[in-house]
Amino acid sequence: MTPRLAIVIVNFNGGAHLEACLHSLADSPPATRSEVIVVDNASADGSAAVVSRFPTVRLIQLRENAGFSAGNNAGIRASEGELVLLLNNDTIVPAGAIDRLVAALDARPDAAIAGPRLIDGSGTAELSFGPMISPVAELRQKVITSLHARGFGPVRSWVERATREERSVDWVSGACLLVRRAAANEVGLLDERFFLYTEDVDFCAGVRAKGWTVLFTPAAEIVHLRGRSRSTAPRQASAAYRRSQLAFYEKHHPHLVPLLRTYLRIKGQLP
């Protein structure tokens, strides 16, 4: 019987995090009929051996590190089912969380994407949604995220309140993103120009452009050990972020690209 839900996990040298993620899924599998697919981006840390410990998990091994978008697309194309969950390898899925996320999307036929409330290992909420990327929106998100990480009380309180309310948003984090396959196919899956970062914002923008709604819901809560995947290769991740940022502005705000290039050149971060 065809699974209703495909859970796609992209991995690159994150075997330890991947193992914890797969254990959480195996210990409390969703009631929704599902399959789990790990797409490994040519890891050199024995990640394939980790996956072999979970016989029901399907492994797709790419010959090179094709990036986050391409990895997810490979998993989507290899799967079936009307729903696809893009899930980071540095997440832990509590019992019932995926079913609650599916139920939230089912309750909103106007929505094509749903993202859950993300928390860190200590239970602190992450600001995992926001307005469409622009210079002002980026600055706002970075200031909030920085103050939140430093434990600034008013910002932490605001994030806690904001992430307790279901709402339609411009984007939700690709760390855990549930999408209707029909809508994903309609926009041509994820744009592979985005090797790492901003692919989720772009994907949500494409879905919204087709008339769908993007939903953030606190009905489901997922643990996201934020930054663990970046820590495996911080320099490469930083350079990838800047390349994705440029690609995003070239696609969505082309008139601002010269200004962005000048800014990155001054900072010594022009890729």
PLY file of the C-alpha trace (Angstrom):
ply
format ascii 1.0
element vertex 271
property float x
property float y
property float z
element edge 270
property int vertex1
property int vertex2
end_header
0.00 0.00 0.00
1.36 3.40 -0.98
2.40 5.51 2.05
0.46 8.73 2.50
3.53 10.54 3.83
7.18 10.54 2.73
9.67 11.74 5.37
12.80 12.98 3.57
15.99 13.58 5.58
19.06 15.06 3.86
22.36 14.23 5.55
25.95 15.35 5.13
28.52 14.09 7.65
25.93 14.23 10.41
25.81 10.58 11.40
25.47 11.12 15.16
22.61 13.60 14.74
21.01 11.42 12.07
21.04 8.39 14.36
19.22 10.29 17.12
16.66 11.57 14.61
16.01 8.10 13.18
15.72 6.63 16.68
13.04 9.19 17.55
11.07 8.20 14.45
11.54 4.47 15.08
10.62 4.70 18.77
7.37 6.58 18.09
6.44 6.18 14.43
3.59 8.33 13.13
0.16 6.73 12.83
-0.02 8.27 9.35
1.11 5.62 6.86
4.63 6.74 6.02
8.06 5.94 4.62
11.41 7.38 5.68
14.06 8.21 3.08
17.56 9.40 3.94
19.43 11.15 1.13
23.12 11.14 1.91
25.24 13.84 0.24
28.43 11.74 -0.11
29.22 11.72 3.61
32.61 10.45 4.75
31.68 9.79 8.38
30.00 6.41 8.14
26.48 7.80 7.89
25.45 4.96 5.56
26.26 2.46 8.29
24.03 4.41 10.67
21.09 4.11 8.28
21.69 0.36 7.90
20.72 -0.05 11.56
17.19 1.01 10.64
15.96 -1.64 8.16
12.73 0.17 7.26
14.60 3.36 6.26
15.49 3.73 2.58
18.93 5.17 1.78
19.76 7.16 -1.35
23.50 7.80 -1.68
24.52 10.67 -3.94
27.96 10.61 -5.54
28.78 14.16 -4.44
27.51 16.76 -2.03
24.75 18.17 -4.20
23.39 20.49 -1.51
20.26 20.67 0.58
17.79 21.54 -2.18
19.06 18.89 -4.60
19.15 16.31 -1.84
15.56 16.99 -0.87
14.49 16.88 -4.51
16.13 13.48 -4.92
14.16 12.20 -1.95
10.90 13.71 -3.16
11.31 12.20 -6.63
12.10 8.78 -5.18
9.04 8.76 -2.93
5.30 8.44 -3.28
2.35 9.69 -1.29
0.39 12.89 -1.28
2.40 14.53 1.53
6.13 15.11 1.95
7.86 16.07 5.19
11.28 17.70 4.78
13.08 17.01 8.06
16.55 18.08 9.20
18.89 15.40 10.49
19.45 17.51 13.64
15.86 17.15 14.83
14.20 14.91 17.40
10.56 14.04 16.75
8.37 13.54 19.85
5.59 10.99 19.77
2.52 12.21 17.91
4.14 15.40 16.57
4.04 14.42 12.89
0.42 13.28 13.12
-0.57 16.60 14.69
1.24 18.47 11.92
-0.55 16.39 9.27
-3.90 17.03 11.01
-3.22 20.79 11.01
-2.58 20.76 7.27
-5.61 18.54 6.63
-7.76 21.08 8.47
-6.65 23.84 6.07
-7.43 22.88 2.45
-6.20 26.35 1.42
-2.72 25.63 2.79
-0.02 23.70 0.92
2.72 23.95 3.56
2.69 23.62 7.34
5.56 24.15 9.75
5.56 23.21 13.45
6.78 25.00 16.52
10.51 24.34 16.83
12.22 24.22 20.22
15.81 23.59 21.25
16.98 20.87 23.61
16.02 22.93 26.66
12.52 23.70 25.38
13.21 27.28 24.25
11.19 28.24 21.17
12.88 29.14 17.88
11.54 31.87 15.60
10.97 29.49 12.70
8.79 31.64 10.45
8.81 35.17 9.14
8.11 37.70 6.40
9.50 37.42 2.89
13.25 38.10 2.79
14.19 41.71 2.11
16.94 43.90 3.61
14.60 45.15 6.34
13.13 41.71 7.04
16.60 40.14 7.19
17.83 42.77 9.62
14.73 42.32 11.78
15.12 38.54 11.84
18.83 38.73 12.67
18.31 41.23 15.50
15.53 39.16 17.03
17.50 35.93 16.67
20.64 37.49 18.17
18.83 38.99 21.16
16.90 35.78 21.65
20.13 33.72 21.66
21.59 36.06 24.29
18.58 35.48 26.53
17.18 39.03 26.29
13.97 38.75 28.32
11.50 40.86 26.31
12.51 39.21 23.03
12.35 35.71 24.51
8.89 36.47 25.88
7.74 37.80 22.50
9.05 34.72 20.65
7.35 32.46 23.17
4.01 34.22 22.64
4.39 34.47 18.86
5.09 30.76 18.50
2.01 29.81 20.50
-0.38 31.19 17.87
-1.36 29.50 14.61
-1.02 31.90 11.70
-0.53 32.26 7.96
3.04 33.36 7.23
5.33 34.02 4.29
7.66 31.13 5.14
8.37 28.40 7.65
11.71 26.77 8.39
12.88 23.93 6.18
14.11 22.16 9.33
10.64 20.62 9.44
8.34 21.49 6.55
5.28 19.51 5.50
4.09 20.08 1.92
1.42 18.69 -0.35
3.15 16.86 -3.18
0.81 18.43 -5.74
1.89 21.92 -4.68
5.58 20.94 -4.61
5.30 19.60 -8.15
3.42 22.71 -9.23
6.39 24.95 -8.36
9.00 22.50 -9.68
10.27 21.32 -6.28
13.09 23.21 -4.54
15.27 25.55 -6.57
18.68 23.86 -6.73
20.47 27.19 -7.12
20.19 27.33 -3.34
22.88 24.90 -2.15
22.24 25.67 1.51
20.04 28.34 3.17
17.08 30.43 1.92
15.75 27.49 -0.11
12.83 27.22 2.32
11.89 30.91 1.95
12.10 30.65 -1.84
10.07 27.42 -1.89
7.34 28.96 0.27
7.30 32.05 -1.97
6.78 29.84 -5.02
3.92 28.01 -3.34
2.28 31.28 -2.26
2.61 32.60 -5.81
0.41 29.69 -6.92
-2.34 30.86 -4.57
-1.65 28.56 -1.64
-1.28 29.53 2.03
1.76 28.74 4.21
0.76 27.78 7.74
2.69 27.96 11.00
1.10 25.84 13.71
2.06 25.26 17.35
-0.17 22.16 17.38
2.99 20.17 16.63
6.33 20.67 18.35
9.69 19.37 17.09
13.08 19.55 18.82
15.64 21.26 16.58
19.24 21.13 17.73
19.89 24.29 15.74
23.38 24.83 14.40
24.55 21.23 14.76
24.52 20.65 11.01
26.32 23.94 10.39
28.98 23.05 12.94
30.29 20.18 10.81
31.73 22.66 8.30
31.32 26.27 9.52
33.44 27.99 6.84
31.75 26.18 4.00
28.33 26.87 5.54
29.07 30.59 5.84
30.19 30.80 2.20
27.14 28.79 1.13
24.88 31.22 2.99
26.33 34.19 1.10
26.01 32.41 -2.26
22.39 31.57 -1.49
21.73 35.12 -0.33
23.01 36.48 -3.64
21.00 33.91 -5.62
17.88 34.82 -3.64
18.23 38.55 -4.32
19.01 37.89 -7.99
15.76 35.97 -8.23
13.46 38.07 -6.04
15.07 41.54 -5.71
17.39 41.96 -8.73
17.50 45.75 -8.37
19.17 45.31 -4.95
21.93 42.95 -6.10
24.57 45.68 -6.80
24.00 47.06 -3.30
24.28 43.61 -1.73
27.47 42.85 -3.66
29.01 46.13 -2.48
28.05 45.35 1.12
29.55 41.85 0.97
32.70 43.15 -0.71
33.22 45.70 2.09
32.75 42.93 4.68
35.14 40.65 2.80
32.36 38.07 2.37
31.68 38.27 -1.35
31.79 34.65 -2.57
0 1
1 2
2 3
3 4
4 5
5 6
6 7
7 8
8 9
9 10
10 11
11 12
12 13
13 14
14 15
15 16
16 17
17 18
18 19
19 20
20 21
21 22
22 23
23 24
24 25
25 26
26 27
27 28
28 29
29 30
30 31
31 32
32 33
33 34
34 35
35 36
36 37
37 38
38 39
39 40
40 41
41 42
42 43
43 44
44 45
45 46
46 47
47 48
48 49
49 50
50 51
51 52
52 53
53 54
54 55
55 56
56 57
57 58
58 59
59 60
60 61
61 62
62 63
63 64
64 65
65 66
66 67
67 68
68 69
69 70
70 71
71 72
72 73
73 74
74 75
75 76
76 77
77 78
78 79
79 80
80 81
81 82
82 83
83 84
84 85
85 86
86 87
87 88
88 89
89 90
90 91
91 92
92 93
93 94
94 95
95 96
96 97
97 98
98 99
99 100
100 101
101 102
102 103
103 104
104 105
105 106
106 107
107 108
108 109
109 110
110 111
111 112
112 113
113 114
114 115
115 116
116 117
117 118
118 119
119 120
120 121
121 122
122 123
123 124
124 125
125 126
126 127
127 128
128 129
129 130
130 131
131 132
132 133
133 134
134 135
135 136
136 137
137 138
138 139
139 140
140 141
141 142
142 143
143 144
144 145
145 146
146 147
147 148
148 149
149 150
150 151
151 152
152 153
153 154
154 155
155 156
156 157
157 158
158 159
159 160
160 161
161 162
162 163
163 164
164 165
165 166
166 167
167 168
168 169
169 170
170 171
171 172
172 173
173 174
174 175
175 176
176 177
177 178
178 179
179 180
180 181
181 182
182 183
183 184
184 185
185 186
186 187
187 188
188 189
189 190
190 191
191 192
192 193
193 194
194 195
195 196
196 197
197 198
198 199
199 200
200 201
201 202
202 203
203 204
204 205
205 206
206 207
207 208
208 209
209 210
210 211
211 212
212 213
213 214
214 215
215 216
216 217
217 218
218 219
219 220
220 221
221 222
222 223
223 224
224 225
225 226
226 227
227 228
228 229
229 230
230 231
231 232
232 233
233 234
234 235
235 236
236 237
237 238
238 239
239 240
240 241
241 242
242 243
243 244
244 245
245 246
246 247
247 248
248 249
249 250
250 251
251 252
252 253
253 254
254 255
255 256
256 257
257 258
258 259
259 260
260 261
261 262
262 263
263 264
264 265
265 266
266 267
267 268
268 269
269 270
